Amino acid sequence: MRILSKIAILSLAAVAVACQELPNYFVDDNTVARVGRKELKLSDLEQVIPQSLTGADSINFAGAYIDRWIVKQLKLEESELIFSASASDIERKVEEYHQSLLIRKIEQYYIDNEPRTIITDADIEEYYNSHKSEFRLDKTIVKGRIVSLDEKYRQREKLYDMMRSPKAERQKDFTDICIKNGFMLKEFTEWTEWGDFLAMLPTSRSRNYDSFLSKRGDVQKMSSDGVVYYFQIKEVLNKGDIQPLELARETIARVLSTQRQSEAIKGREEIIKEQALANGHARIYKSTED
């Protein structure tokens, strides 16, 4: 038995039962503690002590475990005494819980062994195209970018012109200059709530800035406390518009997964029922239509 000796465990057990006479508790060399007819064996205790514990740590763990075990058994005895009248109800609930665990386990087995429960990108796109009207935005969303710089920067107008340019090389120069000078450049390449976009600008909660949305594609300006902000709204989808696929994808995957899992379970239920009725393992003695 590793570093923890039988003598140490038995000593701990004696302390745990509040110094009661040992002959009442230790019926043989392998019994560590006893409450009524319930016994904690030495082998049981060895299994719960972590391998990483040694010396005093191992002994302390064993002592605490013995104490918890005794208290647990006493509480169970007390509950059986107090709730004996409702024992059958408790047993029924335990059996129902046991059955529900088994049912969930076998249903998960059905799901895991049904290839159709795997959701593909094609499945998601097909569902989206067939149910677009169900996916409506509840908030305005945008794509765009914002750059902020010191208003004393001499080349700020040149940078502004670069940001407006449709040419790829000018856009690369714009990005390189921002990085070189440490300007804050935020690219909103994924759909972002309009409120989150505005939060990056010197805006006031008391004002409405929806007019910015009508200038989609233009580079607009704001300034505050010596800082100039250039921002560009590249794409806009308003509240009530169809939600883009990339935002609806997760929701659709959950819907399809739930549907496929339900179908897998129901399909298997029909198979096992038909087989059992066919071979006589299950019988219906009276039709509900009679």
Secondary structure, DSSP 8 states (H G I E B T S, - for coil): --SS-HHHHHHHHHHHTTT--GGGT-SSTTEEEEETTEEEEHHHHHHHS-TT--HHHHHHHHHHHHHHHHHHHHHHHHHHHHTGGGHHHHHHHHHHHHHHHHHHHHHHHHHHT-GGGS--HHHHHHHHHHSGGG-B-SS-EEEEEEEEEETT-TTHHHHHHHHH---HHHHHHHHHHHHHHT-EEEEEEEEEEHHHHHTTSS--TTS--GGGGGGTTSEEEEEETTEEEEEEEEEEE-TTSB--HHHHHHHHHHHHHHHHHHHHHHHHHHHHHHHHHHTTSS---S-TT-
